């Protein structure tokens, strides 16, 4: 399908001399442009405001309002901020050229005007304007697409958070019922092992849901730590017992070492617990069987604590260490 012909671009020519106006109109009309004429800066402002104009050519020396003043006033209007302005002058001194640029002009032509130079400057300025208009249109389109993507992302995140939150009830029911059945001393060993696997898996899913909810609250800026006094050695012992119970097949030795100077701390117990449990479980996953995993805690000065989880695993490659702080990043099994 052939492209539609482009509408003729409109040029406003402002010159005090009628003959000059007619010469400009003849050259530009022959080149395919629509031409509007004005005889002074005041009239030019009125015509510019009432019409669509793609380029303005202004003579510097004019009665009522000269080209320099008209150029400044055009630049101060919303429409004139992006329209190319070309000043025409017979004054060839550097001071006049500097005033022309200071007034907001994009370019200037010196008299006598050469036909070829006139068309070259005209085409160049109009081409720049078309590119600028296209860039602005593209930026608006990209901005609108970004807003749509952000809205879609927010809606997806909201729905995901709602689904994750609603999963807590069914999982709590599975954990409760499996614990109830496990309390039956007459339960067959095979069935007991299967139920224990179910219990551990569902418990892990429940903790993953808590992590996802914390991430969502953190992104919303509403993750507020619930501070309480914590006996840290007791908490670490509880974590070690919990992990040993869940990872019964593991043959790792979990050791705890805390500084004697370490007293009760003020922290969010659930958040601290989940962080340490995740690190210990990661050690169990990658450390050699029958090796030691050490949980260490010591004061670091002021109100800060230093936690270390040590194991004999391969460690994280140097090139991947910054990635571990990104959301949902998973390294290769050897990392």
TORLO-737506 format. One record per residue: residue in three letters; x, y, z of N, C-alpha, C in turn. Coordinates in steps of 0.1 Angstrom, whole numbers. Last residue first. Layout:
N
 res    nX    nY    nZ   caX   caY   caZ    cX    cY    cZ
 Ala     X     Y     Z     X     Y     Z     X     Y     Z
...
***
This chain:
335
 res    nX    nY    nZ   caX   caY   caZ    cX    cY    cZ
 Unk   276  -237   431   280  -224   437   276  -224   452
 Unk   268  -260   419   282  -260   424   286  -248   431
 Unk   243  -254   411   244  -263   422   258  -263   427
 Unk   241  -219   404   242  -233   400   246  -241   412
 Unk   218  -198   422   231  -201   416   231  -215   412
 Unk   190  -178   419   195  -191   422   208  -194   415
 Unk   173  -150   430   184  -155   423   187  -169   428
 Unk   152  -136   442   149  -148   435   160  -154   427
 Unk   168  -104   443   156  -112   446   155  -125   437
 Unk   203  -103   451   192  -100   442   180  -109   445
 Unk   224  -112   465   216  -102   472   204   -97   463
 Unk   239  -128   449   231  -134   460   222  -125   467
 Unk   254  -113   432   241  -117   427   232  -123   439
 Unk   279  -109   443   269   -98   444   255  -102   440
 Unk   291  -134   439   288  -130   452   278  -118   453
 Unk   299  -144   415   285  -146   418   281  -140   431
 Unk   326  -142   413   318  -135   403   303  -136   406
 Unk   336  -159   433   337  -145   435   328  -137   425
 Unk   314  -187   442   324  -181   433   324  -165   434
 Unk   309  -197   474   303  -190   463   314  -184   455
 Unk   318  -230   487   317  -216   487   311  -210   474
 Unk   320  -258   490   328  -251   480   328  -236   480
 Unk   318  -264   526   314  -265   513   323  -257   503
 Unk   322  -265   553   333  -269   545   329  -270   530
 Unk   310  -235   571   309  -249   566   321  -252   557
 Unk   296  -211   593   308  -217   586   305  -231   583
 Unk   280  -182   597   277  -196   595   288  -202   587
 Unk   281  -156   620   289  -164   610   283  -178   609
 Unk   271  -124   629   267  -138   628   276  -144   617
 Unk   276   -98   651   282  -105   639   278  -119   640
 Unk   256   -69   660   261   -83   662   267   -89   649
 Unk   255   -36   674   256   -45   663   261   -59   667
 Unk   254   -14   690   242   -23   690   243   -33   679
 Unk   289   -14   698   276    -6   697   264   -16   699
 Unk   303   -43   685   305   -29   689   292   -22   688
 Unk   297   -69   679   306   -62   669   308   -47   673
 Unk   295  -100   697   292   -85   696   302   -79   686
 Unk   287  -130   679   296  -122   688   293  -107   687
 Unk   281  -163   670   275  -150   672   284  -143   682
 Unk   280  -191   647   287  -183   656   281  -169   657
 Unk   276  -223   639   268  -211   640   275  -203   651
 Unk   291  -246   617   292  -238   629   283  -226   628
 Unk   291  -278   607   285  -266   604   285  -258   617
 Unk   314  -304   597   308  -295   607   302  -283   601
 Unk   305  -334   579   313  -323   582   306  -314   592
 Unk   289  -355   570   297  -357   582   307  -346   585
 Unk   291  -345   535   284  -352   546   295  -354   557
 Unk   300  -311   526   302  -326   525   295  -332   537
 Unk   275  -286   519   287  -290   527   288  -306   526
 Unk   251  -280   507   263  -280   499   276  -285   506
 Unk   229  -282   525   227  -286   511   241  -288   504
 Unk   239  -272   548   236  -286   548   235  -291   533
 Unk   239  -245   540   252  -252   544   250  -267   543
 Unk   212  -240   538   221  -239   526   234  -246   528
 Unk   205  -242   564   200  -252   554   208  -252   542
 Unk   218  -220   574   222  -233   579   217  -244   569
 Unk   204  -199   561   218  -201   559   223  -215   563
 Unk   177  -203   571   180  -204   556   195  -206   554
 Unk   181  -199   598   177  -212   593   180  -214   579
 Unk   188  -172   598   198  -182   602   194  -195   597
 Unk   164  -160   589   176  -158   582   186  -169   585
 Unk   145  -169   607   144  -174   594   157  -172   586
 Unk   154  -157   631   153  -171   630   153  -176   616
 Unk   151  -130   625   164  -135   628   164  -150   626
 Unk   122  -129   622   131  -126   611   145  -131   613
 Unk   113  -137   648   110  -145   636   119  -142   624
 Unk   124  -117   665   128  -131   667   125  -139   654
 Unk   138   -87   660   126   -95   656   129  -110   656
 Unk   155   -77   691   154   -79   676   141   -86   673
 Unk   178   -71   715   165   -66   710   164   -68   695
 Unk   193   -97   735   193   -87   724   179   -83   721
 Unk   211  -107   764   198  -106   757   199   -95   746
 Unk   247  -109   759   235  -109   767   223  -109   759
 Unk   279  -120   754   266  -118   747   254  -120   756
 Unk   302  -127   765   298  -113   768   284  -110   761
 Unk   308  -152   754   304  -151   768   298  -137   772
 Unk   296  -157   721   306  -150   730   300  -150   744
 Unk   288  -190   709   285  -176   712   295  -170   722
 Unk   285  -216   688   295  -209   695   291  -194   697
 Unk   273  -248   679   270  -234   682   281  -228   691
 Unk   272  -271   653   278  -266   665   275  -252   667
 Unk   261  -299   637   258  -285   639   263  -280   653
 Unk   273  -322   616   273  -318   630   271  -303   631
 Unk   255  -341   591   263  -330   595   262  -328   610
 Unk   240  -360   579   249  -365   588   259  -353   593
 Unk   205  -359   571   218  -353   571   227  -358   582
 Unk   180  -371   575   190  -378   567   204  -372   567
 Unk   167  -351   590   171  -363   597   181  -371   589
 Unk   161  -323   590   170  -329   581   176  -341   587
 Unk   144  -317   611   139  -316   597   148  -323   588
 Unk   160  -319   633   148  -327   632   143  -328   618
 Unk   180  -300   627   184  -315   629   171  -323   627
 Unk   165  -277   628   170  -281   616   174  -296   616
 Unk   158  -277   656   147  -277   646   153  -282   632
 Unk   182  -275   668   174  -287   671   163  -288   660
 Unk   191  -250   659   198  -262   656   190  -275   658
 Unk   171  -234   670   172  -235   655   180  -247   651
 Unk   176  -237   697   163  -241   692   164  -243   676
 Unk   202  -226   698   200  -240   702   186  -245   696
 Unk   195  -200   692   203  -207   683   202  -222   685
 Unk   179  -193   714   173  -192   701   181  -201   691
 Unk   198  -194   734   186  -203   735   180  -204   721
 Unk   216  -174   726   220  -188   727   209  -198   727
 Unk   197  -151   728   202  -156   716   208  -170   716
 Unk   169  -143   741   180  -150   746   186  -157   734
 Unk   155  -111   733   158  -125   728   170  -131   736
 Unk   129   -88   735   141   -93   741   143  -108   738
 Unk   117   -75   703   115   -81   717   129   -86   722
 Unk   102   -58   676   113   -60   685   109   -66   699
 Unk    93   -65   646    86   -65   660    97   -69   670
 Unk    99   -44   618   104   -54   628    96   -53   641
 Unk    77   -40   592    82   -33   605    86   -44   614
 Unk    72   -35   561    78   -46   569    84   -39   581
 Unk    62   -17   544    54   -19   556    60   -31   564
 Unk    71   -11   519    75    -3   529    68    -5   542
 Unk    65   -29   498    55   -19   501    59    -9   512
 Unk    88   -45   500    86   -37   488    76   -26   490
 Unk    82   -57   525    93   -49   524    92   -40   512
 Unk    59   -72   518    58   -61   528    70   -52   527
 Unk    71   -90   500    61   -81   496    59   -69   505
 Unk    89  -103   518    94   -95   506    84   -85   501
 Unk    72  -115   536    81  -105   540    86   -96   529
 Unk    59  -133   518    51  -122   524    60  -111   530
 Unk    81  -149   513    75  -142   502    67  -130   507
 Unk    85  -160   539    96  -152   532    90  -144   521
 Unk    61  -174   543    65  -163   552    76  -154   546
 Unk    65  -193   522    54  -183   522    57  -172   531
 Unk    86  -207   533    88  -200   520    77  -190   519
 Unk    73  -219   555    84  -209   557    87  -201   545
 Unk    56  -236   542    51  -226   550    61  -215   553
 Unk    74  -253   529    66  -245   521    60  -233   529
 Unk    84  -266   552    93  -258   544    85  -248   535
 Unk    61  -279   560    67  -269   569    76  -260   561
 Unk    58  -297   539    48  -286   541    53  -275   550
 Unk    81  -312   543    79  -305   531    69  -294   532
 Unk    77  -323   569    88  -315   567    87  -306   554
 Unk    53  -338   564    53  -327   575    65  -318   572
 Unk    61  -356   545    50  -347   542    51  -335   552
 Unk    80  -370   560    84  -363   548    74  -353   544
 Unk    63  -381   580    73  -371   584    79  -363   572
 Unk    48  -398   564    41  -386   570    52  -376   575
 Unk    67  -417   557    61  -409   547    54  -396   552
 Unk    73  -427   583    84  -420   575    78  -411   564
 Unk    49  -438   590    54  -427   598    65  -419   590
 Unk    46  -458   571    37  -447   570    42  -435   578
 Unk    67  -474   580    67  -469   567    58  -457   565
 Unk    59  -481   606    71  -473   604    71  -467   590
 Unk    25  -475   616    35  -483   609    47  -474   606
 Unk    15  -463   648    16  -460   633    27  -468   628
 Unk    11  -463   675     9  -476   667    11  -474   652
 Unk    12  -437   684    24  -446   686    23  -459   678
 Unk     4  -408   669    -1  -422   671    10  -432   672
 Unk    15  -385   662    15  -388   676     9  -402   679
 Unk    11  -383   635    24  -388   639    24  -391   654
 Unk   -15  -372   634   -13  -386   630     0  -392   635
 Unk    -8  -346   642   -18  -354   650   -16  -369   647
 Unk     9  -338   621    14  -339   635     5  -347   644
 Unk   -10  -338   601     1  -347   600     8  -349   614
 Unk   -27  -317   609   -32  -331   608   -21  -341   608
 Unk   -10  -295   609   -16  -299   621   -21  -313   621
 Unk    -2  -294   582     8  -295   593     2  -301   605
 Unk   -26  -290   569   -18  -302   566    -8  -304   577
 Unk   -34  -265   580   -42  -277   583   -34  -290   580
 Unk   -14  -249   571   -15  -251   585   -23  -263   588
 Unk   -21  -250   543    -8  -256   548    -8  -258   563
 Unk   -46  -236   543   -45  -250   540   -32  -257   544
 Unk   -35  -210   553   -46  -218   560   -45  -232   556
 Unk   -17  -201   534   -12  -204   548   -23  -212   555
 Unk   -27  -193   510   -22  -207   511   -18  -211   525
 Unk   -33  -166   512   -44  -176   513   -39  -190   514
 Unk    -8  -155   506   -14  -153   520   -25  -164   522
 Unk    -5  -162   480     4  -167   489    -2  -166   503
 Unk   -27  -147   469   -27  -161   468   -17  -168   478
 Unk   -18  -121   475   -31  -125   480   -31  -141   480
 Unk     6  -119   461     6  -118   476    -7  -123   482
 Unk    -4  -121   435     5  -132   441     5  -131   456
 Unk   -19   -98   434   -26  -111   433   -18  -122   438
 Unk     2   -79   436    -9   -79   445   -17   -92   446
 Unk    17   -85   414    23   -87   427    12   -87   438
 Unk    -1   -79   393     4   -93   395    10   -95   409
 Unk    -3   -52   398   -15   -60   399   -11   -75   401
 Unk    23   -44   393    17   -41   406     5   -50   408
 Unk    25   -51   366    34   -57   376    28   -55   390
 Unk     6   -34   355     5   -48   354    13   -56   364
 Unk    18    -9   361     4   -12   367     2   -27   366
 Unk    42   -11   347    42   -10   362    29   -13   368
 Unk    32   -13   321    39   -24   327    40   -24   342
 Unk    20    12   319    12     0   318    19   -12   324
 Unk    43    28   322    32    29   331    23    17   331
 Unk    57    20   298    63    18   312    52    18   323
 Unk    39    30   279    42    15   280    48    12   294
 Unk    42    57   283    29    51   285    30    36   287
 Unk    69    60   277    65    63   290    51    57   293
 Unk    69    53   250    76    45   259    72    47   274
 Unk    53    74   240    48    60   239    56    51   249
 Unk    69    96   246    56    95   252    50    81   252
 Unk    91    90   231    93    90   245    79    89   252
 Unk    80    92   205    85    79   210    86    78   225
 Unk    74   119   205    63   109   203    68    96   209
 Unk   100   129   206    91   132   217    79   122   217
 Unk   110   119   182   116   115   195   107   117   206
 Unk    94   133   164    94   118   165    99   113   178
 Unk   103   159   169    89   155   171    87   140   173
 Unk   130   156   162   127   160   175   112   156   179
 Unk   127   151   134   133   141   143   130   144   158
 Unk   114   175   126   107   162   125   113   152   134
 Unk   135   193   132   122   194   139   114   181   138
 Unk   155   185   114   157   184   129   144   185   137
 Unk   141   192    91   144   178    93   147   175   108
 Unk   140   219    93   128   212    94   130   197    96
 Unk   167   226    91   160   229   103   147   221   104
 Unk   173   216    65   180   211    77   172   213    90
 Unk   156   230    48   154   216    49   161   210    62
 Unk   166   256    53   152   253    56   151   238    58
 Unk   193   255    45   190   258    59   176   254    62
 Unk   188   249    17   195   240    26   193   242    40
 Unk   173   271     9   167   258     9   174   248    18
 Unk   193   291    12   180   292    18   173   279    19
 Unk   213   282    -5   216   283     9   203   284    17
 Unk   200   286   -30   204   272   -26   207   272   -11
 Unk   196   314   -30   185   305   -31   189   291   -26
 Unk   210   337    -8   213   328   -19   202   317   -19
 Unk   204   370     2   201   355     4   204   348    -9
 Unk   230   393    10   219   389     2   217   374     3
 Unk   222   384    44   218   390    31   231   393    24
 Unk   226   354    62   231   367    59   226   372    45
 Unk   207   336    86   211   338    72   216   352    70
 Unk   210   315   115   208   328   108   213   328    94
 Unk   194   294   140   204   296   129   201   310   124
 Unk   178   295   162   185   282   159   196   284   149
 Unk   174   321   186   174   316   172   182   303   171
 Unk   174   332   211   167   319   210   167   314   196
 Unk   189   354   215   174   356   215   167   343   214
 Unk   215   346   212   210   348   226   195   350   226
 Unk   217   345   184   217   333   191   211   334   206
 Unk   216   373   180   206   364   173   205   351   181
 Unk   238   382   194   224   386   198   214   377   193
 Unk   258   371   178   257   367   192   243   371   197
 Unk   253   386   154   251   371   154   250   366   168
 Unk   260   411   163   246   408   159   243   394   159
 Unk   287   408   168   278   412   179   263   409   176
 Unk   299   403   144   298   392   153   288   395   164
 Unk   282   417   115   291   418   126   289   407   136
 Unk   265   419    93   275   408    94   284   408   105
 Unk   233   426    87   244   430    95   253   418    98
 Unk   212   416    74   222   422    65   234   426    73
 Unk   196   386    84   202   399    87   212   403    76
 Unk   172   365    98   178   370    85   183   384    88
 Unk   169   336   119   170   351   117   177   354   104
 Unk   147   310   124   158   314   116   158   329   114
 Unk   137   286   147   136   301   144   149   304   136
 Unk   117   257   151   129   263   146   128   278   143
 Unk    97   252   180    97   255   165   111   261   162
 Unk    95   248   207   101   237   199   101   240   184
 Unk    84   270   218    95   265   224   102   254   216
 Unk    61   280   206    73   284   201    86   278   207
 Unk    40   270   222    42   265   208    55   268   203
 Unk    44   284   246    45   270   246    47   264   232
 Unk    67   313   243    54   307   242    55   291   242
 Unk    93   322   243    86   322   256    72   315   255
 Unk    99   323   216   105   312   224    99   311   238
 Unk    86   346   209    81   333   204    87   322   212
 Unk   101   365   222    87   363   226    82   350   221
 Unk   126   363   208   125   360   223   111   357   227
 Unk   117   370   182   123   357   185   122   354   199
 Unk   110   397   186    99   387   182   104   373   185
 Unk   135   408   192   124   408   202   114   398   199
 Unk   147   403   167   153   398   179   143   397   190
 Unk   131   417   148   132   402   147   138   396   160
 Unk   112   443   163   122   438   154   123   422   156
 Unk    81   459   160    88   449   168    99   442   159
 Unk    79   484   145    69   480   155    76   470   165
 Unk   101   474   117    94   484   126    84   477   135
 Unk   131   455   116   117   457   113   111   467   122
 Unk   158   436   112   154   450   112   140   451   107
 Unk   158   407   109   162   414   122   157   428   122
 Unk   132   386    97   142   397    94   146   404   107
 Unk   127   353   104   125   366   108   136   375   103
 Unk   109   324    98   120   331    93   118   346    96
 Unk    99   294   114    97   309   114   110   315   109
 Unk    82   264   109    95   271   109    91   286   107
 Unk    57   254   112    68   245   114    81   252   115
 Unk    26   263   126    38   268   119    49   258   122
 Unk    -9   267   126     2   257   128    14   261   119
 Unk   -21   299   139   -19   289   128    -8   278   133
 Unk   -23   318   158   -36   314   152   -34   302   142
 Unk     3   324   166    -7   319   176   -19   313   170
 Unk    13   335   142    19   322   148     9   316   158
 Unk    -1   358   140    -3   348   130     2   334   135
 Unk     9   372   162    -6   369   161    -8   358   151
 Unk    36   373   157    31   367   169    17   363   168
 Unk    36   389   134    41   375   133    36   367   145
 Unk    28   414   143    19   406   134    23   392   133
 Unk    52   420   157    39   419   164    29   411   156
 Unk    72   420   138    72   410   148    59   409   155
 Unk    59   425   104    66   429   116    65   418   127
 Unk    46   413    83    55   424    80    62   430    92
 Unk    42   379    72    40   390    82    50   401    80
 Unk    28   350    56    36   362    56    32   372    67
 Unk    33   315    51    25   326    57    34   338    58
 Unk    34   288    28    40   300    33    30   310    39
 Unk    42   254    24    31   264    25    37   276    33
 Unk    66   241     0    62   245    14    50   255    13
 Unk    78   235   -24    67   226   -19    63   230    -5
 Unk    94   252   -37   101   240   -31    90   231   -24
 Unk    78   272   -44    83   264   -55    89   251   -49
 Unk    75   284   -19    64   277   -25    68   268   -36
 Unk   101   294   -16    97   284    -7    84   276   -12
 Unk   103   314   -36   113   303   -35   107   291   -27
 Unk    80   330   -31    81   323   -44    91   312   -43
 Unk    85   340    -5    73   332    -8    75   324   -21
 Unk   108   355    -9   109   343    -1    97   334    -3
 Unk    97   374   -26   108   366   -31   109   353   -23
 Unk    78   386    -9    73   379   -21    84   370   -27
 Unk    95   397    11    85   387    14    80   379     2
 Unk   109   416    -5   116   404     1   106   393     5
 Unk    88   433   -11    95   426   -22   102   414   -16
 Unk    81   444    14    72   435     6    78   427    -4
 Unk   100   445    42   100   448    28    91   438    21
 Unk   100   432    67    93   445    66    91   449    51
 Unk    91   398    73   100   408    67    93   421    65
 Unk    87   366    80    85   379    86    95   388    81
 Unk    71   336    72    82   346    68    78   359    73
 Unk    65   305    83    61   319    85    73   328    82
 Unk    58   275    67    68   284    71    63   298    72
 Unk    46   242    70    43   256    69    54   265    74
 Unk    48   213    49    52   220    61    50   235    59
 Unk    22   194    34    33   205    32    35   212    45
 Unk    19   160    44    13   174    43    24   184    42
 Unk    30   133    24    32   141    37    26   155    34
 Unk     9   109    10    18   120     9    18   129    21
 Unk     9    75    24     2    88    21    12    99    20
 Unk    25    49     6    24    58    18    17    70    14
 Unk     7    22   -10    16    33   -10    14    42     2
 Unk     8   -12     0     0     0     0     9    12     0
***
